[in-house]
Amino acid sequence: MDRGFLSRRRRARRRGTCGARAMVWACMLAGGMALSSAHAHRAAPPPSPPGPPLPDGRIFLPPPPAPETASNASDASIFADTRVQEGSGRWKLAQRDARHGVGHMLSAFSCAAGFTLSPTHLPRLEALLTRLEARVEPVVAQEKAQWNRPRPYSEIELPLCVADRGEVARTPSYPSTYATLGWMTGAVLSDLLPTRMAQIMRRARIYGESRVICGVHWHSDITAGWMNGAVLYTAMRGEADFARDLDAARAEIEALRDHQPAHVLPPDASECAEEEDAAAHPPQ
């Protein structure tokens, strides 16, 4: 693990009541960062999802942790402790994971797949993931509107790995859309590359955890996103149209795996090493 990161973490812990954790708790106690839905920005009602109905997360997901619970305290502690990772290799990985777009998400699984997942060479897979995202985002928006949980940084200035706080803050925190889609992307790729399933689903976990490192989600938002993704993917996997699209994507990705074009570089070794380190040191 990065020695500079460890020394920063030790210094941050020595600050005691002057550190980030104390700042978070002070805001929570003052009511400025309450984790109740009453303080979140009330978003407009989300549109109805396209396609066949999907399982309703407002039924199967647990509600976010209530104030004055151990789970709520754990969320606050993890948020505060991870602020000292600013500038570390894990922080930079979280910034890469924060890039928008299906193509970026697909490429993020290259190390886990064992070869470069170039969207240019995987048009059917990219189209499948684009359709998946279009169906899932309205579902998650409905879930977010149900609980309307504020983001961790709503009332406090601590480092985030994204530039525009306002854009993210306009949407509620629970559950995480990124974690949901990341888990579903991992499930798709595991179906297509079953011999790499363990590595792929580990990367799906890291992808969700990057949102905690970024400071834009509570940890429990991420675990709810993983559950969400697993249930929604199970439902979609049983649809005949989705299964047919998956078969087409399978033939495409197997061809790319077996015959990588000469101009496509292998996954970056340093980025793969950062993912290995991230897997061994989850936020907790």
Residue pairs with C-beta under 8 A, 6 or more apart in sequence:
1 277
1 280
1 281
2 88
2 89
2 90
2 277
4 87
4 88
5 84
5 85
5 88
5 89
5 90
8 84
8 85
8 87
8 88
9 81
9 84
9 85
11 84
12 19
12 20
12 81
12 83
12 84
13 19
16 22
19 80
20 80
20 81
20 83
20 84
20 158
21 76
21 77
21 80
21 81
22 80
23 80
23 156
23 158
24 33
24 76
24 79
24 80
24 152
24 156
24 158
25 76
25 80
27 33
27 155
27 156
28 34
28 35
28 67
28 76
32 155
32 156
33 150
33 152
33 154
33 155
33 156
34 67
34 150
35 64
35 65
35 66
35 67
35 72
35 75
35 149
35 150
35 218
36 66
36 67
37 147
37 148
37 149
37 172
39 150
39 154
40 148
40 149
40 150
40 154
40 172
40 173
41 148
41 150
41 169
41 170
41 171
41 172
42 148
43 141
43 144
43 145
43 148
43 170
43 171
43 172
45 145
46 138
46 141
46 142
46 144
46 145
47 138
47 141
48 138
49 135
49 136
49 138
49 139
49 142
50 134
50 135
50 138
51 135
52 239
54 135
54 136
54 139
54 232
54 235
54 236
55 231
55 232
55 235
56 142
57 139
57 140
57 142
57 143
57 175
57 228
57 231
57 232
58 142
58 143
58 146
60 227
60 231
61 143
61 175
61 224
61 227
61 228
62 224
63 147
64 147
64 149
64 173
64 174
64 218
64 220
64 221
64 224
65 71
65 72
65 74
65 75
65 218
65 220
66 72
71 220
74 219
74 220
75 152
75 218
75 219
75 220
78 212
78 218
78 219
78 283
78 284
79 152
79 212
79 215
79 218
79 219
80 158
81 283
82 212
82 213
82 215
82 283
83 158
83 159
83 215
85 91
85 213
86 159
86 161
89 274
89 277
90 213
90 274
90 277
90 278
90 281
91 161
91 213
92 274
93 206
93 210
93 213
93 271
93 274
93 275
93 278
94 161
94 210
94 211
94 213
94 214
95 161
95 162
95 214
96 104
96 108
96 271
97 108
97 178
97 206
97 207
97 210
97 211
97 214
98 161
98 162
98 178
98 210
98 211
98 214
98 216
102 119
102 126
102 129
102 130
102 133
103 119
103 126
105 129
105 181
105 182
105 185
105 207
106 117
106 119
106 122
106 125
106 126
106 129
106 185
107 116
107 117
107 118
107 119
108 203
108 207
109 117
109 185
109 186
109 189
109 200
109 203
109 204
110 116
110 117
110 267
111 199
111 203
111 267
111 268
111 271
111 272
111 275
112 189
112 196
112 199
112 200
112 202
112 203
112 275
113 189
113 193
113 196
113 199
113 200
113 257
114 196
114 199
114 257
114 267
115 256
115 257
115 260
115 266
115 267
116 260
116 264
116 265
116 266
116 267
117 189
117 253
117 256
118 256
118 264
119 125
119 126
121 256
121 261
121 264
122 249
122 252
122 253
122 256
123 252
124 245
124 248
124 249
124 252
125 188
125 192
125 249
125 252
125 253
127 245
128 188
128 242
128 245
128 246
128 248
128 249
129 185
129 188
131 245
132 181
132 184
132 185
132 188
132 236
133 181
135 236
136 177
136 180
136 181
136 184
136 232
137 177
137 181
139 232
140 175
140 177
140 180
140 228
141 171
141 177
143 174
143 175
143 228
144 171
144 172
144 173
144 174
144 175
144 177
145 172
147 172
147 174
148 172
149 172
149 173
149 174
149 218
149 221
150 172
150 173
151 168
151 169
151 172
151 173
151 216
151 217
152 173
152 215
152 216
152 217
152 218
153 160
153 165
153 169
153 215
153 216
154 169
158 215
159 215
160 214
160 215
160 216
161 213
161 214
161 215
161 216
162 168
162 214
162 216
168 216
171 177
173 216
173 217
173 218
173 221
174 218
174 220
174 221
174 224
175 221
175 224
175 225
175 227
175 228
176 208
176 211
176 217
176 221
176 222
176 224
176 225
177 225
178 207
178 208
178 210
178 211
178 217
178 225
179 207
179 208
179 211
179 217
179 221
179 222
179 223
179 224
179 225
179 226
179 228
179 229
180 225
180 226
180 228
180 229
180 232
181 229
182 204
182 207
182 208
182 225
182 229
183 204
183 208
183 225
183 226
183 228
183 229
183 230
183 233
184 229
184 232
184 233
184 236
185 204
185 207
186 200
186 201
186 203
186 204
186 207
186 229
187 201
187 204
187 229
187 230
187 233
187 237
188 233
188 246
188 249
189 196
189 200
190 196
190 197
190 200
190 201
191 237
191 246
191 250
192 246
192 249
192 250
192 253
192 254
193 200
193 253
193 257
202 279
203 275
204 226
204 229
205 226
205 279
205 282
206 275
206 278
206 279
208 222
208 225
208 226
209 222
209 278
209 282
209 283
210 278
211 217
211 221
211 222
212 218
212 219
212 222
212 283
213 283
219 283
219 284
236 242
237 243
237 246
260 266
